[in-house]
Amino acid sequence: MRLILASASPRRLDLLARIGVEVAAVDPAEIDESPLKGEPPVDYARRIAAAKAAAVAPRHSGAVVLAADTVVAAGRRILPKAETAEEVATCLKLLAGRRHRVLSAVTVVDAHGVARHRLSTTIVTFAPLSAATIQAYAEGGEGIGKAGGYAVQGRAEAFVRFLAGSHSGVVGLPLFETRALLITAGIPLG
């Protein structure tokens, strides 16, 4: 059974390799990921993961397609994938000393075109961060391109006072939920 990853994320490939999953091809979905006006973070994460899978599945008949989306939410606010050091700093200022949610939605489309969905919600609390710490992290570049402006698998892990839920979900792919979906779709896993 061929597995197609509808993502260009090297972190997702690494996470899949940790559980012994080989990907036949990487085919990122090119979709509009803009949140809808007033869209709650949970609905947004689910919608984007499903849309990525729906965009890629028709290109790979008979294959299993895996898509995911990770969202950092502070209350009802969806934080962006930080594109600049300034955006990283803005996100960290908002998250410093606060609790936030990381929502990681997964959609798997099986070889017959049946889509199944799972959502992982992880609660993360950051320690208070000084302006100097925020600036140094932002200038280091690690948070650029990351949801919420940080990479928990990197230096930002030292900011985490508390984490309840899926560490791999915060990285970008909740392995427990993903494994269950892949097994249901016919991908053999031990």
Salt bridges, closest charged atoms under 4 A:
ASP27 OD1 - ARG59 NH2 2.88
ASP27 OD2 - HIS60 NE2 2.67
GLU33 OE1 - LYS81 NZ 3.76
GLU39 OE2 - ARG47 NE 2.71
ASP69 OD1 - LYS52 NZ 3.27
ASP110 OD2 - ARG116 NH1 3.12
GLU157 OE2 - HIS167 NE2 3.72
